[in-house]
Amino acid sequence: MRIKVINGVLARQKNKDGSDAGFAPLVAGTYEVTGPAKDGQLEVQKDAEHSVFMPLDKLDHYVKLGDVQII
């Protein structure tokens, strides 16, 4: 699955040990979503080296606002 970010949104980033590392911006563009949801979050490939995590409820909110499209 892929998502298209129309207006910049915030996602979560994680440390290598899985702990929360704060927010990470997703600028306008198209991103690959990898694997099934874990702990209510989808893993989004920000670039070749970094992933961020989008909570399902936040993704739903962004879709309703028109900030993100699921493609």
C-alpha positions as CSV (number, residue, x, y, z in Angstrom):
1,M,0.0,0.0,0.0
2,R,1.1,3.6,-0.6
3,I,0.0,6.9,0.8
4,K,0.2,10.3,-0.8
5,V,0.8,13.2,1.5
6,I,-0.9,16.3,0.1
7,N,-0.1,18.6,3.0
8,G,2.7,17.9,5.4
9,V,1.8,15.7,8.4
10,L,3.4,14.4,11.5
11,A,4.3,10.8,12.2
12,R,6.1,9.1,15.1
13,Q,9.7,7.9,14.9
14,K,11.2,5.2,17.1
15,N,14.7,4.5,18.5
16,K,16.4,1.2,17.6
17,D,15.2,-0.4,20.8
18,G,11.6,0.4,19.8
19,S,11.1,3.3,22.3
20,D,9.4,6.5,21.1
21,A,11.7,9.1,19.6
22,G,9.2,11.9,19.0
23,F,7.6,13.3,16.0
24,A,8.9,13.2,12.4
25,P,7.5,15.3,9.6
26,L,6.3,13.7,6.4
27,V,6.4,16.3,3.6
28,A,4.2,16.2,0.5
29,G,5.0,13.2,-1.6
30,T,4.3,9.5,-2.0
31,Y,5.4,6.9,0.6
32,E,5.4,3.1,0.7
33,V,3.7,1.5,3.7
34,T,5.3,-1.8,4.7
35,G,3.8,-4.8,6.4
36,P,0.6,-5.1,8.4
37,A,-0.3,-2.7,11.3
38,K,1.6,-3.4,14.6
39,D,0.3,-2.0,17.8
40,G,-2.2,0.2,16.0
41,Q,0.5,1.8,13.8
42,L,1.6,1.5,10.2
43,E,5.2,1.6,9.2
44,V,5.9,4.2,6.5
45,Q,9.2,4.3,4.6
46,K,10.3,7.9,4.8
47,D,13.4,7.2,2.7
48,A,15.7,4.3,1.9
49,E,17.1,4.3,5.5
50,H,14.4,5.6,7.7
51,S,10.9,4.5,8.7
52,V,8.3,6.4,10.7
53,F,5.1,5.2,12.2
54,M,1.6,6.4,11.6
55,P,-1.1,5.5,14.2
56,L,-4.2,4.2,12.4
57,D,-6.5,6.8,14.1
58,K,-4.2,9.6,13.0
59,L,-4.1,8.3,9.4
60,D,-7.9,8.2,9.4
61,H,-8.0,11.8,10.7
62,Y,-5.5,13.0,8.0
63,V,-7.5,11.2,5.3
64,K,-10.8,12.9,6.4
65,L,-9.0,16.3,6.4
66,G,-7.7,15.6,2.9
67,D,-4.1,15.8,3.9
68,V,-3.4,12.2,3.0
69,Q,-4.7,9.9,0.3
70,I,-4.4,6.1,0.3
71,I,-3.4,4.9,-3.1
